[in-house]
Amino acid sequence: MGEVLGHITWPVVLVGAYKDGRHNVMTAAWVSQVSLDPTLVMVSVGPARFTHDMIADTGEFVVSVLARDQEREGSFCGSKSGREVDKVAALGLKTRAAAKIKVPLIEGCISNLECRLVARYPAGDHTLFIGEVVASHVERPDAVPLLMYRGRWGGFAR
Ligand SMILES: Cc1cc2nc3c(=O)[nH]c(=O)nc-3n(C[C@H](O)[C@H](O)[C@H](O)COP(=O)(O)O)c2cc1C
């Protein structure tokens, strides 16, 4: 089954959360826009992720779309947990304050979406968090997005 599902091309984003002075980011591929008006996005997060309860408790998250040259960030934030390591500090990620929520934005990615949680649904072994995009920032409009296909990193060819 995993072999077949691996043939779906994944976008790669960082999902950021902030709680009690702690900023954490995790890599996510199961993410999508789900409504235009209001603008809603969905991210599917496993309950064991450190990020999971941060989002559930604060009701806020940031989706940062990664560029092709950010494979290192995607790999690191997708293999280490914020429980053990401060990923933002370890990678030296540059951040800045968001406009409407407490979760900082990540500089150097393609775009940042500030999201307020409007619904959550259990979905098998993951939780679907639906967020309304309350502010958005395009950082690198011409950058090529980072993708994953069949377990391999790649990029979008125009
Ligand atoms: C390419 C890639 C995509 C991933 N997509 C997801 C995802 O959509 N949902 C999820 O829960 N975990 C996903 N993960 C796994 C988490 O990023 C990983 O478990 C991470 O260490 C969790 O960090 P945290 O404990 O700090 O929240 C992905 C990992 C990689 C490398």
The ligand as an ORCA input file, in Angstrom:
! r2SCAN-3c Opt
* xyz 0 1
  C       9.212     14.550      3.837
  C       8.546     14.353      5.179
  C       7.169     14.561      5.305
  C       6.520     14.377      6.542
  N       5.168     14.619      6.609
  C       4.538     14.478      7.797
  C       3.142     14.773      7.896
  O       2.497     15.205      6.939
  N       2.550     14.585      9.098
  C       3.233     14.139     10.199
  O       2.628     13.985     11.267
  N       4.558     13.861     10.135
  C       5.230     14.047      8.973
  N       6.571     13.799      8.892
  C       7.292     13.339     10.095
  C       7.585     14.471     11.076
  O       8.122     15.595     10.423
  C       8.600     13.968     12.142
  O       8.018     12.918     12.888
  C       9.120     15.062     13.052
  O      10.265     14.581     13.710
  C       8.092     15.512     14.087
  O       8.676     16.573     14.803
  P       8.117     17.071     16.232
  O       8.132     15.879     17.177
  O       9.108     18.140     16.653
  O       6.749     17.602     16.025
  C       7.254     13.970      7.685
  C       8.646     13.767      7.562
  C       9.287     13.957      6.334
  C      10.779     13.755      6.227
*
